[in-house]
Amino acid sequence: MGKIIAIANQKGGVGKTTSSVNLAASLGVLEKKVLLIDADPQANASSGLGIDVESVEIGTYQILEHSNTPKEAVVKCSAPNVDVIPAHIDLVAIEIELVDKENREYMLKKALESVKDEYDYIIIDCAPSLGLLTLNALTAANSVVIPIQCEYFALEGLGKLLNTIKSIQKIHNPELDIEGLLLTMYDSRLRLSNQVVEEVQKHFNDMVFETIIQRNVKLSEAPSFGESIINYDATSKGATNYLHLAQEIIKKNDIQ
């Protein structure tokens, strides 16, 4: 049975999509079967893996509406062993359309029942908000990875997200765990970066991944070529970091 991991933080620009795409690609390279679900209307995870989002006819919107099955929405991409359920800008409307529906928080969970046994890992790239889309992702997930940028406002909003996770555990998904806090955009030359790492590790101890994602130009370039960092430059720091993260997650979950 596949493990469903949501990558969430309501703060924008912390490396959610970069982490979703490259963690999925790294797990794929390590011979795990992966499904990446793009649950962000900006559809950057989809375009970052070479999918033309304008031509998407069946995607996350349709599976949340239950008008199509996840199998019908799956698209192949350039990353080995990775399938993608892409997003389209029409996903913006789902928040409004689900409001009146019964069990609206469980739409994604219900949709994934049919495919979760076919993958080792299902990664959900969440939108930068705590709206219904993210709520659906966290209700469907077994665990959540929280990317934290190594910059001044790093911990701003983290308390709110952790409170949201607590209330989801209480009301919708008692099995939801925190997979880990992932420090991103780290620059060892900056005192501030080092201070943020120390602060987060001091406060959250074992909840923080050992792997730290370093600031890396190649990581920024890869999406414009529609490729993961593994395909774009397997020798870069970014590729090494995400491979280490994937290994850490596999080890943690004892999936050999």
Secondary structure by P-SEA (a helix, b strand, c coil): cbbbbbbccccccccaaaaaaaaaaaaaaabbbbbbbbccccaaaaaaaccccccccccaaaaaaccccccccccccccccbbbbccccccccccccccccccccaaaaaaaccccccccbbbbbccccccaaaaaaaaaccbbbbbbbcccccccaaaaaaaaaaaaaaccccccccccccccccccccaaaaaaaaaaaaacccccccccccccccccccccccccccccccccaaaaaaaaaaaaaaaaaccc
